[in-house]
Amino acid sequence: MSKTTSPRRGGIFGQLYVQVLCAIGLGIIIGHCWPATGVALQPLGDWFIQLVRLLLVPLVFGTIVAGLARMRSLREAGRIGVKALIYFEAVSTLALLIGLVVVNVLKPGAGMNVDPRTLDPHPASAYAAGAGAAADTGRLLAHNLMLQVIVAALAAGILLSRFRERVRPALMVFEAALEALFVVVHLVMRLAPLGALGGVAFTVGKYGLGSLAALGHLLLALYLTCLLFVFGVLGAVARVCRFSLWKLLRYLREEIAIVFATVSTEAVLPRLIEKMENLGCAESVVGLVLPAGYTFNPDGTAIYLTMASVFVAQATNTPLTIGDQLFVLAVLLLTSKGSAGVAGAGFVALAATLSTLDKIPVAGLVLLLGVDRFLNEARAVTNLIGNAVATMAVATWEKSLDRKRAAEVLDGRGAPEA
C-alpha cells in the first residue's frame, strides 16, 4: 500500500528532527532557568502522547488486517509470527544477560551503603502508581491493550483472507480509510516539537540537572550498556542481514529524537510503520512484527530491569548469589513483556519484579526516583531501535525486503521519507 509522503519544506529548519532537537534544547533551558514553568509544561508532552495513542488502535488494527488480507496463505502469516517470536525471545534474553554482566562488572551501586530500613517506601509506591495510571499499565501482560488489538486484528485478517475475492470491494474501502489515517498521522506528528518541549522542560524542571550527578554512575552504566547492545548485538544482526545499522539510525533520526524527548515509543509507532514500509519491508511483515515487538521485544527495558534490580541490591548491601541473579533474570523474562511502548511502565515492571522476590528490598526503589525519567530515555530509544532492526531482520529472512529500495532510501536516493 502506498503511503502519502510529504516533501521537505523550509530548508533544514523545516525538517521535523531539527525542530524536535531545537525544542529539546529550549525545554532544557526553560526547565533549568524557570523550573516552575518547566513543570507546568508537562501537559504538552502528555497531550501529544495521548493524541497519538488515539490513532494507535485503528492504525495497528488496520495495518495487520490489510497485511494479512494480502498474504498468499495463512501459513505465511504463521511463519512470520514464529520467526518474529523466536527472534524477540532470543534478543531480549540476550539484553537481560548483557545488563546483568555489565552491572556486575561496573557495580554502580557499590559503596552507597544504604540501610533499607531507613528508606521510606511510600514515595516509590506513589511514583509507581502514578506511572501506572499515566501509562495505563493495566495493559501489561494479560491485560495489554496492544496484545488485545493484535489478537483481534489477526482474527479479522484471517477471516478476510479466506474470503478475499468476495470482500475485495470492502477491502479497497478499508485500505483507502487506512491511507487517510496515515494523512492524519502526518498532521499530528507536526506537533511533535511541542510534545518534546513539554516532556523535557518538565523533566529538568522537576528533577533538575543536579539529579543526574546524584546517581551518575548508574546513568552512565545504563547508557553505555544500551550503546553496547545497539552497536554490538543489533549491529551484528544488521551485518548478518546485510544492511547498515548506522544508515538505519540516520533514517530514523526524527523518531529517535521524539522518543528521547517524550520517553514513549508509542508516540512514533504510526510513523515507524510507515517508514519501514517506505524502506522496502513488506507490509505483511511490518504489520505483524512491529506491533508484536512493542509487547514482546523490550530490549532497552530488559537492560534497565536487570541493571536497576542489581543496583538496588548493591546499594543496600544485599548479597546476591549467581543463582539469585539467574532467578531474577527468569522472573524478568516475564515481567519485562508488555512495557516497551509505555512511558513509566518500566518502573512499574521493576516494582512488580522486586515484589515477587524476597531478597531485594522494594523500598530501595526510592533510590531511583530522581533519575528514572533520565533512565527512561535510554531504554525507550533502545526499544525503538530494537524493533526497527527486528523488522528488517524478519523481512530479510522472509525474503520480503526490497533491497534495491532499501539501499536507495538509506543512501538518501529514494523518494522523500514518510
C-alpha positions, 0 to 999 in steps of 0.5 A: 500500500502506498503511503502519502509522503510529504516533501521537505519544506523550509530548508533544514529548519523545516525538517521535523528532527531539527525542530524536535532537537531545537525544542529539546534544547529550549525545554532544557533551558526553560526547565533549568532557568524557570523550573516552575514553568518547566513543570507546568509544561508537562501537559504538552508532552502528555497531550501529544502522547495521548493524541497519538495513542488515539490513532494507535488502535485503528492504525495497528488494527488496520495495518495487520488486517490489510497485511494479512488480507494480502498474504498468499496463505495463512501459513505465511502469516504463521511463519512470520509470527514464529520467526518474529517470536523466536527472534524477540525471545532470543534478543531480549534474553540476550539484553537481560544477560548483557545488563546483568554482566555489565552491572556486575562488572561496573557495580554502580551501586557499590559503596552507597551503603544504604540501610533499607530500613531507613528508606521510606517506601511510600514515595516509590509506591506513589511514583509507581502508581502514578506511572501506572495510571499515566501509562495505563499499565493495566495493559501489561501482560494479560491485560495489554491493550496492544496484545488485545488489538493484535489478537483481534486484528489477526482474527479479522485478517484471517477471516478476510483472507479466506474470503478475499475475492468476495470482500475485495470491494470492502477491502479497497474501502478499508485500505483507502480509510487506512491511507487517510489515517496515515494523512492524519498521522502526518498532521499530528506528528507536526506537533511533535516539537511541542510534545518534546518541549513539554516532556523535557522542560518538565523533566529538568524542571522537576528533577533538575540537572543536579539529579543526574550527578546524584546517581551518575554512575548508574546513568552512565552504566545504563547508557553505555550498556544500551550503546553496547547492545545497539552497536554490538548485538543489533549491529551484528544482526544488521551485518548478518542481514546485510544492511547498515545499522548506522544508515538505519539510525540516520533514517530514523533520526526524527523518531529517535529524537521524539522518543528521547524527548517524550520517553514513549515509543508509542508516540512514533509507532504510526510513523515507524510503520510507515517508514519501514514500509517506505524502506522496502519491508513488506507490509505483511511483515511490518504489520505483524512484527512491529506491533508484536515487538512493542509487547514482546521485544523490550530490549532497552527495558530488559537492560534497565530491569536487570541493571536497576534490580542489581543496583538496588541490591548493591546499594543496600548491601544485599548479597546476591548469589549467581543463582539469585541473579539467574532467578531474577533474570527468569522472573524478568523474562516475564515481567519485562513483556508488555512495557516497551511502548509505555512511558513509566511502565518500566518502573512499574515492571521493576516494582512488580519484579522486586515484589515477587522476590524476597531478597531485594528490598522494594523500598530501595526503589526510592533510590531511583526516583530522581533519575528514572525519567533520565533512565527512561530515555535510554531504554525507550530509544533502545526499544525503538531501535530494537524493533526497527532492526527486528523488522528488517531482520524478519523481512530479510529472512522472509525474503520480503525486503526490497533491497534495491529500495532499501539501499536507495532510501538509506543512501538518501536516493529514494523518494522523500521519507514518510 
